[in-house]
Amino acid sequence: MIKKHWRLFSAIVVVFLILTAGAAWGFNRYYVSLLTPVDRQDDRPVSVTIPPGASVRDIGHLLQEKGLVRKAWAFEFYARWNHLNQYHSGTYSFTQSMSVGKMMISLKKGEHELVRLVEVRQGMWISEIADQMAKATQTDKQSILQKLGNHDYIKAHYAVKYKFLTNEAFAKGIKYPLEGYLMPGSYSYKVTKQHPLTLDRIVDQMLDRTAQTYETYEPQIKRSKLGSLHKILTLASLVEQEAPDLKNRKKIAGVFLNRLNQKKRLESDTTVIYSRQKRNRDYDLKDIRKDTPYNTYTRTGLPVGPIGAPAKDAIQSVLQPTQSDDLFFYARPNGKIYYSKTFEEHKKIVAKYRHEWSE
């Protein structure tokens, strides 16, 4: 009887050990999988700031929130098991293609890069982009604007490299030669002590994107009656400010081109707003009558240069406008735009809806 019970006990122990070993093996496989990269194909930089005094557990949760590790507890367990409890605070640039081990080594050695971002939104002015440039380079905005408004500086630093920056961009009256040439988009820059972020680094990356856009549209630009990238960017910048969508941008581009062909002034309020360098619409008749190289109420033809950063679809609209006989358009605050062929039609529309802008 004793022998029989002993055999049963031994069998139970063996089964228990097998189950335990199986569970341990399964858990180990699961745990190891949690240490692998979240996405081996994603090399986009993700900025993570590790504050002084953060625990390994805190770091694990920060990394999980950023999508850099699958489970915070797996990161913590790995760090403690491998005695990697010492780390350096700071802002790190990681990617989802990095393993937990690789990130932990960077944290231990203090190998971190600061990632700074500059966002150029559609229609932004140089004077607005300069705010972000100053913050990213840790310099003051005024010094940035002085450089960007200095024609000789722009010629020496950028025009030599980027051939699309022709003499038109440096014409008399141009406020900022690069206005309209900095393509809208998000730009990220890795910064280290050995590789600090400068204005030239920021602008070069933006002009590189402009060069790509120019190459895309170069055949159409050469066929355009406007005759140059500068003039196309100038008209596109007006279209950018006036129209909310591609359909209306094509229509408005057509209206502007019709007026240019008939030697009519463009009379775009957006050029008055840019001349004042104030985004609000509190301008009056005095502002409209004040002559500047950008004011299309006082001068026939295009402004001397772009009045903001046009997006690709605004450029496309100028190159492929909607053909019509319309010579006027009027935009309501709700985004609805009315087109007309005669001044009499246009006056009736303005009289009907003008009050909406003062409400």
HELIX and SHEET records of a PDB file:
HELIX    1   1 ILE A    2  LEU A   34  1                                  33    
HELIX    2   2 VAL A   56  GLU A   65  1                                  10    
HELIX    3   3 ALA A   72  TRP A   81  1                                  10    
HELIX    4   4 VAL A  100  LYS A  109  1                                  10    
HELIX    5   5 ILE A  126  THR A  137  1                                  12    
HELIX    6   6 LYS A  141  LEU A  148  1                                   8    
HELIX    7   7 HIS A  151  ILE A  154  1                                   4    
HELIX    8   8 LYS A  155  ALA A  159  3                                   5    
HELIX    9   9 ASN A  167  PHE A  170  5                                   4    
HELIX   10  10 LEU A  199  ARG A  223  1                                  25    
HELIX   11  11 LEU A  229  GLU A  242  1                                  14    
HELIX   12  12 LEU A  246  ASN A  261  1                                  16    
HELIX   13  13 ASP A  269  ARG A  276  1                                   8    
HELIX   14  14 LEU A  285  ARG A  289  1                                   5    
HELIX   15  15 LYS A  312  LEU A  319  1                                   8    
HELIX   16  16 PHE A  343  TYR A  353  1                                  11    
HELIX   17  17 ARG A  354  SER A  358  5                                   5    
SHEET    1   A 2 VAL A  46  ILE A  50  0                                        
SHEET    2   A 2 GLY A  90  PHE A  94 -1                                        
SHEET    1   B 2 LEU A 114  VAL A 120  0                                        
SHEET    2   B 2 GLY A 185  VAL A 191 -1                                        
SHEET    1   C 2 PHE A 328  ALA A 331  0                                        
SHEET    2   C 2 ILE A 337  SER A 340 -1                                        
END                                                                             
